[in-house]
Amino acid sequence: MRISRRAAAVAAALATVLPLGACSGGTGTEEPSDASGAVKGRITFQTWNLQANFKDYFNGVIEDFEKKYPDTKVRWVDRPAEGYADKLSADAAGGTLPDVVNVSPDLVAPLAKAGLALDLDRDKVAAGYREEYLPGAWKSHQIPGVDGTYGFPWYLNTGPMFYNKRLFEEAGLDPEKPPTTYDQVFKSGLKLAERSDGEIATLAQVPTIEDFGRYGVRLMNREGTAFAFNDAKGVDMLTRYKELFDAKALDPQALAATPESSGAKFLTESVAMNPGSVLDLENFRKQAPELYRNIGITDQITSTGKVNMYVMGVMVHARAKEKPAAVAFAHFVTDAARQMSFAKQVAIFPSTKGSLEDAYFTEEDGTDETRVRIAAAKSLKNAVNYTPVLFSEQMKTELRNQVAKALQGKQSPQESLDRAVEACDKLLRKS
């Protein structure tokens, strides 16, 4: 379950298809909510492509909740990934939005702006749960330019950087000391390309908005009204990537690469480093045993000291008829006990404080899978969701296109980032 790809597949255009012009906008100035009444009544809980693999788990969660609150009844609805954003749009426009909804930060943003997502910080009951969650996870459902928090953090995900020890050693690089910062990657990448006569690239993908964030680039202004990744630091990063590209230290096909194609490059040992997850290890073991014998595992590349994380959340409908029950259930699904139980069924991580200290995330058992899980859990304690909540799929495409022009030498890095920011700001104003 790679939530980053799942989110990307369904969240592409919710902000542009959600017909919410007639709805009251969320401004952060609404009257405080109060869900402190009796927990009772019927509510609807909607998830996102989870029923096929986790039916028993969620039925158990619902049964436990109804035992704790015998005057409640929870109806569970699961929607497929395909068309999920459109379904949310239709529900929002038609007044049929479920009481408790599984969302990612980018999906909750237009709903919050429309006044349909409950501001947890302004609800007397929900705000009391804030200290149960990791600070970075709680902030992930905050929208720039709008006061408040609009979703309970649910599960998190992140992953390590894999590298090929054999390729490093053959290039004269220490296979036990892989690069961990972008400066180190740039230096080792040029050396590896030179020693292999351009046959071996270090990376297979062009920089994304998350890379700019991990490099330390300021992505948006403080008000959340404009993008800012065309500053001097952003230009410096793209300039360094062009040096890699010119030296063939960045794979020549990176301009059209997907996560799948870059993974294939790493699998065939034509690329020395590639991000992944614990799920990739089994694939390496089965499909590329030689690579598996030489696999190195290190932290994500970052120059900020904080890795990137992906977040899923649970939103409460601001106009839920049984708001006390909706808030109680949203918290119940995402509390420490439930998150820990879910994390042991699938390769995700809990967002609740203290959960990552559990032996499941701290004690080695000699397997690579556990090693990756422990390393990821440790990095999540101060991780950041670098993808701006307001950065849409259209914006990602604009950035990618302009980055490609810079790498090809058609434009300077400064010109490319200026044009990317201009295009993204225009899209932001339309959202």
Order of alpha helices (4+ residues) and beta strands (2+ residues): alpha-alpha-beta-alpha-beta-alpha-beta-alpha-alpha-beta-beta-alpha-alpha-alpha-alpha-alpha-beta-alpha-alpha-beta-beta-alpha-alpha-beta-alpha-alpha-alpha
